[in-house]
Amino acid sequence: MNALPIEPIEGPLDAVVVVPGSKSITNRALVAAALADGRSVLEGALHADDTAAMVDGLARLGVGIGVDAHTGDLVVQGRGGRLRPGPVELDARLSGTTARFLLPVLALGRGRYHLDGLAPLRRRPMGPSLDALRLLGAVVEEDAEAGRLPVTVVASGLAGGSLRVPGGASSQFASGLLLSAPAMDDDLHLQLAPPVVSRPYLELTVATMKAFGAAVVGDVDTGVTVRATGYRPRRYRVEPDASAAAYFFAAAVICGGRVRVSGLGPISVQGDARFVEVLASMGAEVDHDSEGIEVRAGEALHGVDVDLADLSDTAQTLAVVAVFASSPTRVRGIGFIRDKETDRIAAVVNELRRCGVEAVDHDDGFTVYPGRPVPARIRTYDDHRMAMSFTLLGLRVPGIEITDPGCVAKTFPRFFDVVDGLRRRPTPVAG
């Protein structure tokens, strides 16, 4: 497998970075706009493999989606919940959000809809979505392994109703049900069985739905009721991706100096924007204003004991930062990330050990002990976040190579260009 050598950076950094739009928001907004009746414009939307999978899936369902040649905005001609009748073949590729958000949407249609994905996505669980759809009266055929893709939805519309779904698995299951609910025949009441993980992603789902005119009452803890009143088309601005920004905030802490990310404000709806609070607790300096967030390396960096259940996509990034702290870092509350693109807990521990750093695998997370990394070729396990987080190690340590660097195209195609831009300070570097 090809590998990309990462050249260390002579700090301190002095950089302004513009990261691409949020994948989480883009794919949620695409579903809402597709189910609205009329034309929506998504400004600042992410253009990457995961969002391309969603665009392709919605287009196969009859939704008109184009790209403004001048602005890059996505223009969506929604169908008001009236999908192209089956049979339709859909491919979610490697995108978990696409698969889990589209499954309930397919049940809104009429006819047979076959949904599949590439091998790594076929390994990811889909059972909670399939079980929920059956409880709502949909017919779902599992075409291979139970609870996994590929599946066929034999659709005749969804009547709504009341559901209780597990809150301890991926929040994407509940988000998919919520996103489709305004187009159901009747209201949907959704309760989450505790514990609830990735709560900010559920709140992000509700916020996006409301932005497109959905009637949503209640909250994640007591239960959410979505009225079957549909969506309204609108012009909608997608925030910069907070998970992507986390890599560059971490770079400032690891390499010294400062990094500012433009466009990510202090009232972001993304839970991963709180990653800067974790860095501050380790000794970094953080400033927010209406134009962005800036992180500066502090005088000392120390380990923390932190629960990342609500910002789990930053766990791998924090693991690399922890290598350079003066004391161990214990990460808790993220046992569910074993079912992401790879077992992210085991992958982090394995690759840190490959670099000569002591790390311990726990049921709910990991512990990283400070160390002096040695040169290593990092396995990325078909996981874009493994590639991006361990690139940070190479900014400080010579001899780090990243295998399969192209996997970053899943959410951040220009990631390595933006990393190289950190060397050309302080000119803004766009992602």
Residue pairs with C-beta under 8 A, 6 or more apart in sequence:
1 403
1 404
2 403
2 404
2 405
3 377
3 401
3 402
3 403
3 404
3 405
4 401
4 402
4 405
4 416
5 394
5 400
5 401
6 391
6 393
6 394
6 395
6 400
6 401
6 402
7 394
8 394
8 395
8 396
8 397
8 398
9 251
9 255
9 395
9 396
9 422
9 423
11 255
11 256
11 257
12 255
12 256
12 257
12 258
12 297
13 251
13 252
13 255
13 256
13 257
13 258
13 259
13 422
13 425
14 257
14 258
14 425
14 426
15 248
15 257
15 258
15 259
15 260
15 421
15 422
15 425
15 426
15 429
16 259
16 260
16 261
16 262
16 426
16 427
16 428
16 429
17 245
17 248
17 259
17 260
17 261
17 262
17 418
17 421
17 422
17 428
17 429
17 431
18 240
18 261
18 262
18 263
18 428
18 429
18 430
18 431
19 240
19 241
19 244
19 245
19 248
19 261
19 264
19 412
19 418
19 431
20 46
20 47
20 48
20 240
20 241
20 244
20 412
20 414
20 431
21 44
21 45
21 46
21 238
21 239
21 240
21 241
22 46
22 238
22 239
22 240
22 241
22 242
22 243
22 270
23 46
23 48
23 50
23 51
23 97
23 241
23 243
23 411
24 97
24 201
24 204
24 241
24 243
24 270
25 204
25 208
25 238
25 239
25 269
25 270
26 42
26 45
26 46
26 51
26 54
26 74
26 238
27 50
27 51
27 54
27 95
27 97
27 98
27 101
28 101
28 175
28 179
28 204
28 205
28 208
28 209
29 40
29 42
29 45
29 208
29 211
29 212
29 236
29 238
30 42
30 45
30 51
30 54
30 55
30 58
30 65
30 74
30 76
31 54
31 58
31 101
31 102
31 105
31 179
31 180
32 40
32 179
32 208
32 209
32 211
32 212
32 214
32 231
33 40
33 42
33 76
33 78
33 212
33 231
33 233
33 236
34 58
34 61
34 63
34 65
34 76
34 78
34 79
34 105
35 78
35 79
35 80
35 81
35 105
35 108
35 179
35 180
35 182
35 183
35 230
35 231
36 76
36 78
36 80
36 212
36 213
36 230
36 231
36 232
36 233
36 234
37 78
37 79
37 80
37 81
37 230
37 231
37 232
37 233
38 77
38 78
38 80
38 232
38 233
39 75
39 76
39 77
39 78
39 233
40 75
40 76
40 78
40 212
40 233
40 234
40 235
40 236
41 68
41 73
41 74
41 75
41 76
41 235
41 236
42 73
42 74
42 75
42 76
42 236
42 238
43 71
43 73
43 235
43 236
43 237
43 238
44 73
44 237
44 238
44 239
44 240
44 263
45 51
45 72
45 73
45 74
45 238
46 238
46 241
46 411
47 67
47 72
47 413
48 409
48 410
48 411
48 412
48 413
49 93
49 94
49 95
49 409
49 410
49 411
49 413
50 93
50 94
50 95
50 97
50 98
50 410
50 411
52 93
53 91
53 92
53 93
53 94
53 95
53 98
54 95
54 97
54 98
54 101
54 102
55 65
55 74
56 90
56 91
57 90
57 91
57 92
57 98
57 102
58 65
58 76
58 102
59 65
60 84
60 88
60 89
60 90
61 79
61 83
61 84
61 88
61 90
61 105
61 106
61 109
62 79
62 82
62 83
62 84
63 76
63 77
63 78
63 79
64 76
64 77
65 74
65 75
65 76
65 77
66 74
66 75
67 73
67 74
67 75
68 74
68 75
76 233
78 231
78 233
80 183
80 230
81 108
81 182
81 183
81 230
83 105
83 106
83 108
83 109
83 110
84 109
85 109
85 110
85 111
86 109
86 110
86 111
86 112
86 113
86 155
87 111
87 112
87 113
87 114
88 109
88 111
88 112
88 113
88 114
89 114
89 116
90 102
90 106
90 113
90 114
90 115
90 116
91 115
91 116
91 117
92 98
92 99
92 102
92 115
92 116
92 117
92 121
92 149
93 117
93 118
93 121
94 117
94 118
94 120
94 121
94 341
94 382
94 410
95 117
95 121
95 410
96 121
96 124
96 170
96 172
96 340
96 341
97 172
99 115
99 117
99 121
99 124
99 126
99 149
100 126
100 129
100 170
100 172
100 173
100 175
100 176
101 172
101 175
101 176
101 179
102 115
102 176
103 115
103 126
103 129
103 130
103 133
103 151
103 153
103 176
104 129
104 132
104 133
104 158
104 176
104 177
104 179
104 180
105 176
105 179
105 180
105 183
106 113
106 115
106 153
106 155
107 133
107 136
107 138
107 140
107 153
107 155
107 157
107 158
107 180
108 155
108 157
108 158
108 180
108 183
108 184
109 155
109 157
110 155
110 156
110 157
111 154
111 155
112 152
112 153
112 154
112 155
113 152
113 153
113 155
114 143
114 150
114 151
114 152
115 149
115 150
115 151
115 152
115 153
116 122
116 149
116 150
117 149
117 150
120 341
120 342
120 382
121 149
122 144
122 145
122 148
122 149
122 150
123 148
124 148
124 149
124 339
124 340
124 341
125 147
125 148
125 169
125 170
125 339
126 147
126 148
126 149
126 151
127 146
127 147
127 148
128 165
128 166
128 169
128 170
128 173
129 173
129 176
129 177
130 140
130 142
130 147
130 151
131 165
132 163
132 165
132 173
132 177
133 140
133 153
133 158
134 140
135 161
135 163
136 158
136 159
136 160
136 161
136 163
137 158
137 159
137 161
138 153
138 154
138 155
138 156
138 158
139 153
139 154
139 155
139 156
140 151
140 152
140 153
140 154
141 151
141 152
141 153
141 154
142 148
142 151
143 150
143 151
143 152
144 150
157 184
157 185
158 180
158 184
158 185
159 184
159 185
159 186
160 181
160 184
160 185
160 186
160 187
160 188
160 228
161 186
161 188
161 189
162 188
162 189
162 190
162 191
163 177
163 188
163 189
163 190
163 191
164 190
164 191
164 192
164 193
165 173
165 174
165 177
165 190
165 191
165 192
165 193
166 173
166 192
166 193
167 174
167 192
167 193
167 194
167 195
167 196
167 197
168 193
168 194
168 195
168 196
168 197
168 336
169 197
169 336
169 339
170 197
170 198
170 336
170 339
171 196
171 197
171 198
171 199
171 201
171 202
171 205
172 201
174 190
174 192
174 202
174 205
175 201
175 202
175 205
177 188
177 190
178 188
178 190
178 202
178 205
178 206
178 209
178 216
178 224
178 226
179 205
179 209
181 187
181 188
181 190
181 214
181 226
181 228
182 209
182 214
182 215
182 226
182 227
182 228
182 229
182 230
182 231
183 228
183 230
183 231
184 228
185 228
186 228
187 225
187 226
187 227
187 228
188 225
188 226
188 228
189 223
189 224
189 225
189 226
190 223
190 224
190 225
190 226
191 223
191 224
192 202
192 220
192 223
195 309
196 202
196 220
196 221
197 309
197 310
197 312
197 333
197 336
198 271
198 309
198 310
198 312
198 336
199 220
199 271
199 309
199 310
200 269
200 270
200 271
200 272
200 274
200 310
200 311
201 271
202 220
203 220
203 269
203 271
204 269
204 270
204 271
206 216
206 224
207 269
209 216
209 226
209 231
210 216
211 234
211 236
212 231
212 232
212 233
212 234
212 236
213 229
213 230
213 231
213 232
213 234
214 226
214 227
214 229
214 230
214 231
215 226
215 227
215 229
216 224
216 225
216 226
216 227
217 224
217 225
217 227
218 224
218 225
239 263
239 264
239 268
239 269
239 270
240 261
240 262
240 263
240 264
241 270
241 411
241 412
242 264
242 268
242 270
242 271
242 272
242 273
242 275
243 270
243 272
243 313
243 314
243 385
243 411
244 388
244 411
244 412
244 415
244 431
245 261
245 264
245 272
245 273
245 275
245 293
246 272
246 275
246 313
246 314
246 317
247 317
247 388
247 389
247 391
247 392
247 415
248 259
248 261
248 418
248 422
249 259
249 261
249 275
249 276
249 279
249 284
249 293
249 295
250 279
250 317
250 318
250 320
250 321
250 389
250 392
251 259
251 392
251 395
251 419
251 422
252 258
252 259
252 284
252 295
252 296
252 297
253 279
253 282
253 284
253 295
253 297
253 298
253 301
253 321
253 324
254 320
254 321
254 324
254 392
254 395
254 396
255 297
255 395
255 396
255 422
256 297
257 296
257 297
257 425
258 294
258 295
258 296
258 297
259 294
259 295
259 422
260 292
260 293
260 294
260 295
261 292
261 293
261 294
262 291
262 292
262 428
263 291
263 292
264 273
264 292
264 293
265 288
265 289
265 290
265 291
265 292
265 293
266 288
266 289
266 290
266 293
271 310
271 311
272 311
272 313
272 314
273 293
274 310
274 311
275 311
275 314
275 317
275 318
276 284
276 286
276 293
276 295
277 286
278 304
278 306
278 308
278 311
278 314
278 318
279 286
279 295
279 321
280 286
281 304
281 306
282 301
282 302
282 303
282 304
282 321
282 325
282 329
283 298
283 299
283 300
283 301
283 302
284 295
284 296
284 297
284 298
284 301
285 295
285 296
285 297
285 298
286 293
286 294
286 295
286 296
287 293
287 294
287 296
300 326
301 321
301 324
301 325
301 326
302 325
302 326
302 327
303 322
303 325
303 326
303 327
303 328
303 329
303 330
303 368
303 370
304 329
304 330
305 329
305 330
305 332
306 318
306 329
306 330
306 331
306 332
307 332
307 333
308 314
308 315
308 318
308 331
308 332
308 333
308 334
308 365
309 332
309 333
309 334
312 333
312 334
312 336
312 337
313 385
315 331
315 334
315 337
315 344
315 345
315 348
315 365
316 344
316 347
316 348
316 385
316 386
316 389
316 390
317 385
317 388
317 389
317 392
318 329
318 331
319 329
319 331
319 348
319 352
319 359
319 366
319 368
319 389
320 389
320 390
320 392
320 393
321 329
321 392
322 328
322 329
322 368
322 370
323 352
323 355
323 357
323 368
323 370
323 371
323 373
323 393
324 370
324 396
325 370
326 370
327 370
328 367
328 368
328 369
328 370
329 367
329 368
330 365
330 366
330 367
331 365
331 366
331 367
331 368
332 362
332 364
332 365
333 364
333 365
334 344
334 345
334 364
334 365
335 345
335 363
335 364
335 365
337 343
337 344
337 345
338 344
338 345
338 346
340 383
341 381
341 382
341 383
341 384
341 385
342 381
342 382
342 383
342 386
344 383
344 385
344 386
345 361
345 362
345 365
345 366
346 361
347 379
347 381
347 383
347 386
348 359
348 366
348 386
349 359
349 360
349 361
349 366
350 379
351 376
351 378
351 379
351 386
351 390
352 358
352 359
352 368
353 359
354 376
354 377
354 378
354 379
355 371
355 373
355 374
355 376
355 378
355 393
355 397
355 400
356 371
356 372
356 373
356 374
356 376
357 368
357 369
357 371
357 373
358 368
358 369
358 371
359 366
359 367
359 368
359 369
360 366
360 367
373 393
373 397
373 400
374 397
374 399
375 397
375 398
375 399
375 400
376 399
376 400
376 401
377 401
377 403
378 386
378 387
378 390
378 393
378 400
378 401
378 402
378 403
379 386
379 403
380 386
380 387
380 390
380 402
380 403
380 404
380 405
380 407
382 404
382 407
383 407
384 407
384 408
384 409
384 410
384 411
384 412
387 402
387 404
387 405
387 407
387 408
387 415
388 408
388 412
388 415
390 400
390 402
391 400
391 402
391 415
391 416
391 419
393 400
394 400
394 401
394 402
395 419
395 422
405 416
408 415
408 416
412 418
412 431
414 431
415 431
417 429
417 431
418 429
418 430
418 431
421 427
421 429
422 429
